[in-house]
Amino acid sequence: MTGKISKVKQTCILLGILLVCGTATVQAAEPVCVWEVVSTYRKHLDDGRLTLLSDGKTDTGLPWTLTGDTVDFGKEGSAKPLPGGTYYKGNWIGGWQLHGRVLMNNATIKSEIVTPETMPDTAGESMIGTKPAPGLQDSIVDVWEFVAVLPGTNSFIRLTCDFTPNKLVLDGDRKIGTYEFQKSAVVVNFLDPQFGRVVFVEKPDNVLSGKGKAVNRKRWNLQFTRVQRQTVYQTAENKEFVLYTNNRVNSPRYTPDFWSTFYWYPIIEKGKRVIYFRSREAKMTAGGRALEWYDQKMVFVAGVPPR
């Protein structure tokens, strides 16, 4: 399912922004795109997120325009999409770096703020190719990546969620639903009526798949994928450097620390597939079993090298 998002072309996402902005004069401002931003400059962010609204402002009141493929925040900064269109790179005023990932494009999901529940330390830390416990009921409490795609459109949602011990489905401190078991399936009762009550079946291991309601005869494809350690490297200081299956580095969840936790992603440059950590290429040798990034030299110790 994550691959389906990667196939959403950058031009389609930008076209969606333009189309929605074109209707802003006759409709109330609506979210066009929601970014999750990693930056040391947090003035314009709301809990680490930046929402572009159809009236040409963000949810914090910052004006924005689209110039070519650049999202321009005027004197406050700008950002350009990386190949694929789901990651953005730019700078805020003063040169502070801005790294954004598109969480929602031409789509939103209803939620309510709750007190986050303490999750086990093992959540999100199982190794790729394994399952924390044979039965789903014994392994459901974990970190999962939720992906919703409406076929034939540029509408998608991509959130890192916790399935908590008290049967909540949380996007950080935002409750998006509850869950229950129905024989071997998991039923998620979304707060958002566009999804409602959805039955998810685990197939294959660590992947829960379901169908949402129809929109113009097209049904949302919904999926939860268990977040796991994909690759573990060891630095020269004998510290772990971990890549997670939800494209995060050193933490399975979003954190605002620009220097220690950020994103990894593959892009195509000059016909060659390369891996980036944050905004710099990770130079790999020996099939990804050794790499250099900035002044760090690391060796592969577990998992699957990034592709």
Contacts in CASP RR format, 6 or more apart in sequence:
PFRMAT RR
TARGET T0000
AUTHOR 0000-0000-0000
METHOD contacts of the structure
MODEL  1
MTGKISKVKQTCILLGILLVCGTATVQAAEPVCVWEVVSTYRKHLDDGRL
TLLSDGKTDTGLPWTLTGDTVDFGKEGSAKPLPGGTYYKGNWIGGWQLHG
RVLMNNATIKSEIVTPETMPDTAGESMIGTKPAPGLQDSIVDVWEFVAVL
PGTNSFIRLTCDFTPNKLVLDGDRKIGTYEFQKSAVVVNFLDPQFGRVVF
VEKPDNVLSGKGKAVNRKRWNLQFTRVQRQTVYQTAENKEFVLYTNNRVN
SPRYTPDFWSTFYWYPIIEKGKRVIYFRSREAKMTAGGRALEWYDQKMVF
VAGVPPR
1 147 0 8 1.000
1 149 0 8 1.000
1 207 0 8 1.000
1 209 0 8 1.000
1 221 0 8 1.000
1 223 0 8 1.000
1 225 0 8 1.000
2 145 0 8 1.000
2 147 0 8 1.000
2 158 0 8 1.000
2 225 0 8 1.000
2 246 0 8 1.000
4 147 0 8 1.000
4 149 0 8 1.000
4 156 0 8 1.000
4 221 0 8 1.000
5 86 0 8 1.000
5 147 0 8 1.000
5 149 0 8 1.000
5 156 0 8 1.000
5 158 0 8 1.000
6 84 0 8 1.000
6 86 0 8 1.000
8 84 0 8 1.000
8 85 0 8 1.000
8 86 0 8 1.000
8 105 0 8 1.000
8 154 0 8 1.000
8 156 0 8 1.000
9 84 0 8 1.000
9 85 0 8 1.000
10 69 0 8 1.000
10 81 0 8 1.000
10 83 0 8 1.000
10 84 0 8 1.000
10 85 0 8 1.000
12 154 0 8 1.000
13 33 0 8 1.000
13 81 0 8 1.000
13 85 0 8 1.000
13 86 0 8 1.000
13 102 0 8 1.000
13 105 0 8 1.000
13 154 0 8 1.000
14 66 0 8 1.000
14 68 0 8 1.000
14 69 0 8 1.000
14 81 0 8 1.000
15 154 0 8 1.000
16 32 0 8 1.000
16 105 0 8 1.000
16 106 0 8 1.000
16 154 0 8 1.000
17 32 0 8 1.000
17 33 0 8 1.000
17 52 0 8 1.000
17 66 0 8 1.000
18 66 0 8 1.000
20 30 0 8 1.000
20 32 0 8 1.000
20 54 0 8 1.000
20 106 0 8 1.000
21 32 0 8 1.000
21 54 0 8 1.000
21 56 0 8 1.000
21 66 0 8 1.000
22 54 0 8 1.000
23 54 0 8 1.000
24 54 0 8 1.000
24 55 0 8 1.000
24 56 0 8 1.000
27 54 0 8 1.000
29 53 0 8 1.000
29 54 0 8 1.000
29 55 0 8 1.000
29 56 0 8 1.000
29 57 0 8 1.000
30 53 0 8 1.000
30 54 0 8 1.000
31 51 0 8 1.000
31 52 0 8 1.000
31 53 0 8 1.000
31 54 0 8 1.000
31 59 0 8 1.000
31 104 0 8 1.000
31 108 0 8 1.000
32 52 0 8 1.000
32 53 0 8 1.000
32 54 0 8 1.000
32 105 0 8 1.000
32 106 0 8 1.000
33 51 0 8 1.000
33 52 0 8 1.000
33 102 0 8 1.000
33 104 0 8 1.000
33 105 0 8 1.000
33 106 0 8 1.000
34 49 0 8 1.000
34 50 0 8 1.000
34 51 0 8 1.000
34 52 0 8 1.000
34 102 0 8 1.000
34 103 0 8 1.000
34 104 0 8 1.000
34 105 0 8 1.000
34 108 0 8 1.000
35 49 0 8 1.000
35 50 0 8 1.000
35 51 0 8 1.000
35 52 0 8 1.000
35 88 0 8 1.000
35 100 0 8 1.000
35 101 0 8 1.000
35 102 0 8 1.000
35 103 0 8 1.000
36 48 0 8 1.000
36 49 0 8 1.000
36 100 0 8 1.000
36 101 0 8 1.000
36 103 0 8 1.000
36 254 0 8 1.000
37 45 0 8 1.000
37 48 0 8 1.000
37 49 0 8 1.000
37 50 0 8 1.000
37 98 0 8 1.000
37 99 0 8 1.000
37 100 0 8 1.000
38 99 0 8 1.000
38 100 0 8 1.000
38 254 0 8 1.000
38 256 0 8 1.000
38 258 0 8 1.000
38 261 0 8 1.000
38 262 0 8 1.000
38 263 0 8 1.000
38 278 0 8 1.000
39 45 0 8 1.000
39 92 0 8 1.000
39 96 0 8 1.000
39 97 0 8 1.000
39 98 0 8 1.000
39 99 0 8 1.000
39 258 0 8 1.000
40 96 0 8 1.000
40 97 0 8 1.000
40 258 0 8 1.000
40 259 0 8 1.000
41 92 0 8 1.000
41 93 0 8 1.000
41 94 0 8 1.000
41 96 0 8 1.000
41 98 0 8 1.000
42 48 0 8 1.000
42 256 0 8 1.000
43 92 0 8 1.000
44 50 0 8 1.000
44 58 0 8 1.000
44 60 0 8 1.000
44 62 0 8 1.000
44 73 0 8 1.000
44 76 0 8 1.000
44 92 0 8 1.000
45 60 0 8 1.000
46 59 0 8 1.000
46 60 0 8 1.000
47 173 0 8 1.000
48 254 0 8 1.000
48 256 0 8 1.000
49 103 0 8 1.000
50 58 0 8 1.000
50 59 0 8 1.000
50 60 0 8 1.000
50 100 0 8 1.000
51 58 0 8 1.000
51 59 0 8 1.000
52 58 0 8 1.000
52 64 0 8 1.000
52 71 0 8 1.000
53 59 0 8 1.000
56 63 0 8 1.000
56 64 0 8 1.000
56 65 0 8 1.000
57 63 0 8 1.000
57 64 0 8 1.000
58 64 0 8 1.000
58 73 0 8 1.000
62 73 0 8 1.000
62 76 0 8 1.000
63 73 0 8 1.000
63 74 0 8 1.000
64 71 0 8 1.000
64 72 0 8 1.000
64 73 0 8 1.000
64 74 0 8 1.000
65 71 0 8 1.000
65 72 0 8 1.000
65 74 0 8 1.000
66 72 0 8 1.000
69 80 0 8 1.000
69 81 0 8 1.000
70 78 0 8 1.000
70 79 0 8 1.000
70 80 0 8 1.000
71 78 0 8 1.000
71 79 0 8 1.000
71 80 0 8 1.000
71 88 0 8 1.000
72 78 0 8 1.000
73 79 0 8 1.000
73 92 0 8 1.000
75 93 0 8 1.000
76 92 0 8 1.000
76 93 0 8 1.000
77 90 0 8 1.000
77 91 0 8 1.000
77 92 0 8 1.000
77 93 0 8 1.000
77 98 0 8 1.000
78 90 0 8 1.000
78 91 0 8 1.000
79 88 0 8 1.000
79 89 0 8 1.000
79 90 0 8 1.000
79 91 0 8 1.000
79 98 0 8 1.000
79 100 0 8 1.000
80 88 0 8 1.000
80 89 0 8 1.000
80 90 0 8 1.000
81 87 0 8 1.000
81 88 0 8 1.000
82 88 0 8 1.000
82 89 0 8 1.000
82 265 0 8 1.000
82 267 0 8 1.000
82 276 0 8 1.000
83 267 0 8 1.000
83 268 0 8 1.000
83 269 0 8 1.000
84 267 0 8 1.000
85 102 0 8 1.000
86 101 0 8 1.000
86 102 0 8 1.000
86 158 0 8 1.000
87 99 0 8 1.000
87 100 0 8 1.000
87 101 0 8 1.000
87 102 0 8 1.000
87 263 0 8 1.000
87 265 0 8 1.000
88 98 0 8 1.000
88 99 0 8 1.000
88 100 0 8 1.000
88 101 0 8 1.000
88 102 0 8 1.000
89 97 0 8 1.000
89 98 0 8 1.000
89 99 0 8 1.000
89 100 0 8 1.000
89 279 0 8 1.000
90 97 0 8 1.000
90 98 0 8 1.000
90 99 0 8 1.000
91 97 0 8 1.000
91 98 0 8 1.000
92 98 0 8 1.000
97 258 0 8 1.000
97 279 0 8 1.000
99 258 0 8 1.000
99 262 0 8 1.000
99 263 0 8 1.000
99 278 0 8 1.000
99 279 0 8 1.000
100 263 0 8 1.000
101 158 0 8 1.000
101 247 0 8 1.000
101 263 0 8 1.000
102 158 0 8 1.000
103 157 0 8 1.000
103 158 0 8 1.000
103 159 0 8 1.000
104 156 0 8 1.000
104 157 0 8 1.000
104 158 0 8 1.000
105 154 0 8 1.000
105 155 0 8 1.000
105 156 0 8 1.000
106 153 0 8 1.000
106 154 0 8 1.000
106 155 0 8 1.000
106 156 0 8 1.000
107 148 0 8 1.000
107 150 0 8 1.000
107 155 0 8 1.000
107 156 0 8 1.000
107 157 0 8 1.000
108 157 0 8 1.000
109 148 0 8 1.000
109 157 0 8 1.000
109 159 0 8 1.000
109 171 0 8 1.000
109 176 0 8 1.000
109 190 0 8 1.000
109 192 0 8 1.000
109 194 0 8 1.000
109 195 0 8 1.000
110 176 0 8 1.000
110 190 0 8 1.000
110 191 0 8 1.000
110 192 0 8 1.000
110 193 0 8 1.000
111 171 0 8 1.000
111 174 0 8 1.000
111 175 0 8 1.000
111 176 0 8 1.000
111 191 0 8 1.000
111 192 0 8 1.000
112 174 0 8 1.000
112 175 0 8 1.000
112 191 0 8 1.000
113 173 0 8 1.000
113 174 0 8 1.000
113 175 0 8 1.000
114 168 0 8 1.000
114 170 0 8 1.000
114 173 0 8 1.000
114 174 0 8 1.000
114 175 0 8 1.000
115 173 0 8 1.000
116 162 0 8 1.000
116 170 0 8 1.000
116 172 0 8 1.000
116 173 0 8 1.000
117 162 0 8 1.000
117 164 0 8 1.000
117 165 0 8 1.000
117 166 0 8 1.000
117 168 0 8 1.000
117 170 0 8 1.000
119 141 0 8 1.000
119 143 0 8 1.000
119 162 0 8 1.000
119 164 0 8 1.000
119 165 0 8 1.000
120 141 0 8 1.000
122 132 0 8 1.000
123 141 0 8 1.000
123 142 0 8 1.000
123 143 0 8 1.000
123 162 0 8 1.000
123 252 0 8 1.000
124 142 0 8 1.000
124 143 0 8 1.000
124 226 0 8 1.000
124 227 0 8 1.000
124 228 0 8 1.000
124 229 0 8 1.000
124 244 0 8 1.000
124 252 0 8 1.000
125 228 0 8 1.000
125 229 0 8 1.000
125 252 0 8 1.000
126 132 0 8 1.000
126 142 0 8 1.000
126 226 0 8 1.000
126 228 0 8 1.000
126 229 0 8 1.000
127 228 0 8 1.000
127 229 0 8 1.000
127 302 0 8 1.000
127 303 0 8 1.000
128 228 0 8 1.000
128 229 0 8 1.000
128 230 0 8 1.000
128 245 0 8 1.000
128 303 0 8 1.000
128 304 0 8 1.000
129 205 0 8 1.000
129 206 0 8 1.000
129 228 0 8 1.000
130 228 0 8 1.000
131 139 0 8 1.000
131 205 0 8 1.000
131 206 0 8 1.000
131 226 0 8 1.000
132 138 0 8 1.000
132 139 0 8 1.000
132 142 0 8 1.000
133 139 0 8 1.000
136 181 0 8 1.000
136 184 0 8 1.000
136 186 0 8 1.000
136 202 0 8 1.000
137 181 0 8 1.000
139 226 0 8 1.000
140 163 0 8 1.000
140 179 0 8 1.000
140 186 0 8 1.000
141 163 0 8 1.000
141 164 0 8 1.000
141 165 0 8 1.000
142 162 0 8 1.000
142 163 0 8 1.000
142 226 0 8 1.000
142 227 0 8 1.000
143 160 0 8 1.000
143 161 0 8 1.000
143 162 0 8 1.000
143 226 0 8 1.000
143 227 0 8 1.000
143 246 0 8 1.000
143 252 0 8 1.000
143 253 0 8 1.000
144 160 0 8 1.000
144 161 0 8 1.000
144 162 0 8 1.000
144 163 0 8 1.000
144 208 0 8 1.000
144 224 0 8 1.000
144 225 0 8 1.000
144 226 0 8 1.000
144 227 0 8 1.000
145 158 0 8 1.000
145 159 0 8 1.000
145 160 0 8 1.000
145 161 0 8 1.000
145 224 0 8 1.000
145 225 0 8 1.000
145 226 0 8 1.000
145 227 0 8 1.000
145 245 0 8 1.000
145 246 0 8 1.000
146 157 0 8 1.000
146 158 0 8 1.000
146 159 0 8 1.000
146 160 0 8 1.000
146 161 0 8 1.000
146 169 0 8 1.000
146 171 0 8 1.000
146 176 0 8 1.000
146 222 0 8 1.000
146 223 0 8 1.000
146 224 0 8 1.000
147 156 0 8 1.000
147 157 0 8 1.000
147 158 0 8 1.000
147 222 0 8 1.000
147 223 0 8 1.000
147 224 0 8 1.000
147 225 0 8 1.000
148 156 0 8 1.000
148 157 0 8 1.000
148 158 0 8 1.000
148 195 0 8 1.000
148 220 0 8 1.000
148 221 0 8 1.000
148 222 0 8 1.000
148 223 0 8 1.000
149 155 0 8 1.000
149 156 0 8 1.000
149 220 0 8 1.000
149 221 0 8 1.000
150 156 0 8 1.000
150 215 0 8 1.000
150 218 0 8 1.000
150 220 0 8 1.000
150 221 0 8 1.000
151 218 0 8 1.000
151 219 0 8 1.000
151 221 0 8 1.000
152 218 0 8 1.000
153 218 0 8 1.000
159 171 0 8 1.000
159 176 0 8 1.000
160 171 0 8 1.000
160 172 0 8 1.000
160 227 0 8 1.000
160 246 0 8 1.000
160 248 0 8 1.000
160 252 0 8 1.000
160 253 0 8 1.000
160 254 0 8 1.000
161 169 0 8 1.000
161 170 0 8 1.000
161 171 0 8 1.000
161 172 0 8 1.000
161 176 0 8 1.000
161 224 0 8 1.000
162 168 0 8 1.000
162 169 0 8 1.000
162 170 0 8 1.000
162 172 0 8 1.000
163 169 0 8 1.000
163 179 0 8 1.000
163 224 0 8 1.000
164 170 0 8 1.000
167 178 0 8 1.000
167 179 0 8 1.000
167 180 0 8 1.000
168 175 0 8 1.000
168 177 0 8 1.000
168 178 0 8 1.000
168 179 0 8 1.000
169 175 0 8 1.000
169 176 0 8 1.000
169 177 0 8 1.000
169 178 0 8 1.000
169 179 0 8 1.000
169 188 0 8 1.000
170 176 0 8 1.000
172 253 0 8 1.000
172 254 0 8 1.000
175 191 0 8 1.000
176 190 0 8 1.000
176 191 0 8 1.000
176 192 0 8 1.000
177 188 0 8 1.000
177 189 0 8 1.000
177 190 0 8 1.000
177 191 0 8 1.000
178 188 0 8 1.000
178 189 0 8 1.000
179 186 0 8 1.000
179 187 0 8 1.000
179 188 0 8 1.000
179 189 0 8 1.000
180 186 0 8 1.000
180 187 0 8 1.000
180 189 0 8 1.000
181 187 0 8 1.000
182 199 0 8 1.000
184 201 0 8 1.000
184 202 0 8 1.000
185 199 0 8 1.000
185 200 0 8 1.000
185 201 0 8 1.000
185 202 0 8 1.000
186 199 0 8 1.000
186 200 0 8 1.000
186 202 0 8 1.000
186 208 0 8 1.000
187 197 0 8 1.000
187 198 0 8 1.000
187 199 0 8 1.000
187 200 0 8 1.000
188 195 0 8 1.000
188 197 0 8 1.000
188 198 0 8 1.000
188 200 0 8 1.000
188 224 0 8 1.000
189 196 0 8 1.000
189 197 0 8 1.000
190 196 0 8 1.000
190 197 0 8 1.000
190 198 0 8 1.000
194 213 0 8 1.000
194 215 0 8 1.000
194 220 0 8 1.000
195 212 0 8 1.000
195 213 0 8 1.000
195 220 0 8 1.000
195 222 0 8 1.000
196 212 0 8 1.000
196 213 0 8 1.000
198 210 0 8 1.000
198 211 0 8 1.000
198 212 0 8 1.000
198 222 0 8 1.000
199 210 0 8 1.000
200 208 0 8 1.000
200 209 0 8 1.000
200 210 0 8 1.000
200 222 0 8 1.000
200 224 0 8 1.000
201 208 0 8 1.000
201 209 0 8 1.000
201 210 0 8 1.000
202 208 0 8 1.000
203 209 0 8 1.000
206 225 0 8 1.000
206 226 0 8 1.000
206 228 0 8 1.000
207 223 0 8 1.000
207 224 0 8 1.000
207 225 0 8 1.000
207 226 0 8 1.000
208 223 0 8 1.000
208 224 0 8 1.000
208 225 0 8 1.000
209 221 0 8 1.000
209 222 0 8 1.000
209 223 0 8 1.000
210 221 0 8 1.000
210 222 0 8 1.000
210 223 0 8 1.000
211 219 0 8 1.000
211 220 0 8 1.000
211 221 0 8 1.000
211 222 0 8 1.000
212 219 0 8 1.000
212 220 0 8 1.000
212 221 0 8 1.000
212 222 0 8 1.000
213 219 0 8 1.000
213 220 0 8 1.000
225 245 0 8 1.000
225 246 0 8 1.000
226 245 0 8 1.000
227 244 0 8 1.000
227 245 0 8 1.000
227 246 0 8 1.000
227 252 0 8 1.000
228 244 0 8 1.000
228 245 0 8 1.000
229 242 0 8 1.000
229 243 0 8 1.000
229 244 0 8 1.000
229 245 0 8 1.000
229 302 0 8 1.000
229 303 0 8 1.000
230 243 0 8 1.000
230 244 0 8 1.000
230 245 0 8 1.000
230 303 0 8 1.000
230 304 0 8 1.000
230 306 0 8 1.000
231 242 0 8 1.000
231 243 0 8 1.000
231 300 0 8 1.000
231 302 0 8 1.000
231 303 0 8 1.000
231 304 0 8 1.000
231 305 0 8 1.000
231 306 0 8 1.000
232 240 0 8 1.000
232 241 0 8 1.000
232 242 0 8 1.000
232 243 0 8 1.000
232 300 0 8 1.000
232 301 0 8 1.000
232 302 0 8 1.000
232 303 0 8 1.000
233 240 0 8 1.000
233 241 0 8 1.000
233 242 0 8 1.000
233 243 0 8 1.000
233 291 0 8 1.000
233 298 0 8 1.000
233 299 0 8 1.000
233 300 0 8 1.000
233 301 0 8 1.000
234 240 0 8 1.000
234 241 0 8 1.000
234 298 0 8 1.000
234 299 0 8 1.000
234 301 0 8 1.000
235 241 0 8 1.000
235 296 0 8 1.000
235 297 0 8 1.000
235 298 0 8 1.000
236 296 0 8 1.000
236 297 0 8 1.000
236 298 0 8 1.000
240 250 0 8 1.000
241 249 0 8 1.000
241 250 0 8 1.000
241 296 0 8 1.000
241 298 0 8 1.000
242 249 0 8 1.000
242 250 0 8 1.000
243 249 0 8 1.000
243 264 0 8 1.000
243 306 0 8 1.000
244 251 0 8 1.000
244 252 0 8 1.000
246 252 0 8 1.000
247 263 0 8 1.000
247 264 0 8 1.000
247 265 0 8 1.000
248 254 0 8 1.000
248 261 0 8 1.000
248 262 0 8 1.000
248 263 0 8 1.000
248 264 0 8 1.000
249 261 0 8 1.000
249 262 0 8 1.000
249 263 0 8 1.000
249 264 0 8 1.000
249 277 0 8 1.000
249 278 0 8 1.000
250 260 0 8 1.000
250 261 0 8 1.000
250 262 0 8 1.000
251 260 0 8 1.000
251 261 0 8 1.000
254 261 0 8 1.000
255 261 0 8 1.000
262 277 0 8 1.000
262 278 0 8 1.000
263 277 0 8 1.000
263 278 0 8 1.000
264 275 0 8 1.000
264 276 0 8 1.000
264 277 0 8 1.000
264 278 0 8 1.000
264 282 0 8 1.000
264 306 0 8 1.000
265 275 0 8 1.000
265 276 0 8 1.000
266 273 0 8 1.000
266 274 0 8 1.000
266 275 0 8 1.000
266 276 0 8 1.000
266 306 0 8 1.000
266 307 0 8 1.000
267 273 0 8 1.000
267 274 0 8 1.000
267 276 0 8 1.000
268 274 0 8 1.000
273 307 0 8 1.000
274 281 0 8 1.000
274 282 0 8 1.000
275 281 0 8 1.000
275 282 0 8 1.000
275 284 0 8 1.000
275 306 0 8 1.000
276 282 0 8 1.000
277 293 0 8 1.000
280 293 0 8 1.000
280 294 0 8 1.000
281 293 0 8 1.000
282 291 0 8 1.000
282 292 0 8 1.000
282 293 0 8 1.000
282 306 0 8 1.000
283 291 0 8 1.000
283 292 0 8 1.000
283 293 0 8 1.000
284 290 0 8 1.000
284 291 0 8 1.000
284 305 0 8 1.000
285 291 0 8 1.000
287 305 0 8 1.000
288 300 0 8 1.000
288 305 0 8 1.000
288 306 0 8 1.000
289 299 0 8 1.000
289 300 0 8 1.000
289 305 0 8 1.000
290 297 0 8 1.000
290 298 0 8 1.000
290 299 0 8 1.000
290 300 0 8 1.000
291 297 0 8 1.000
291 298 0 8 1.000
291 300 0 8 1.000
292 298 0 8 1.000
END
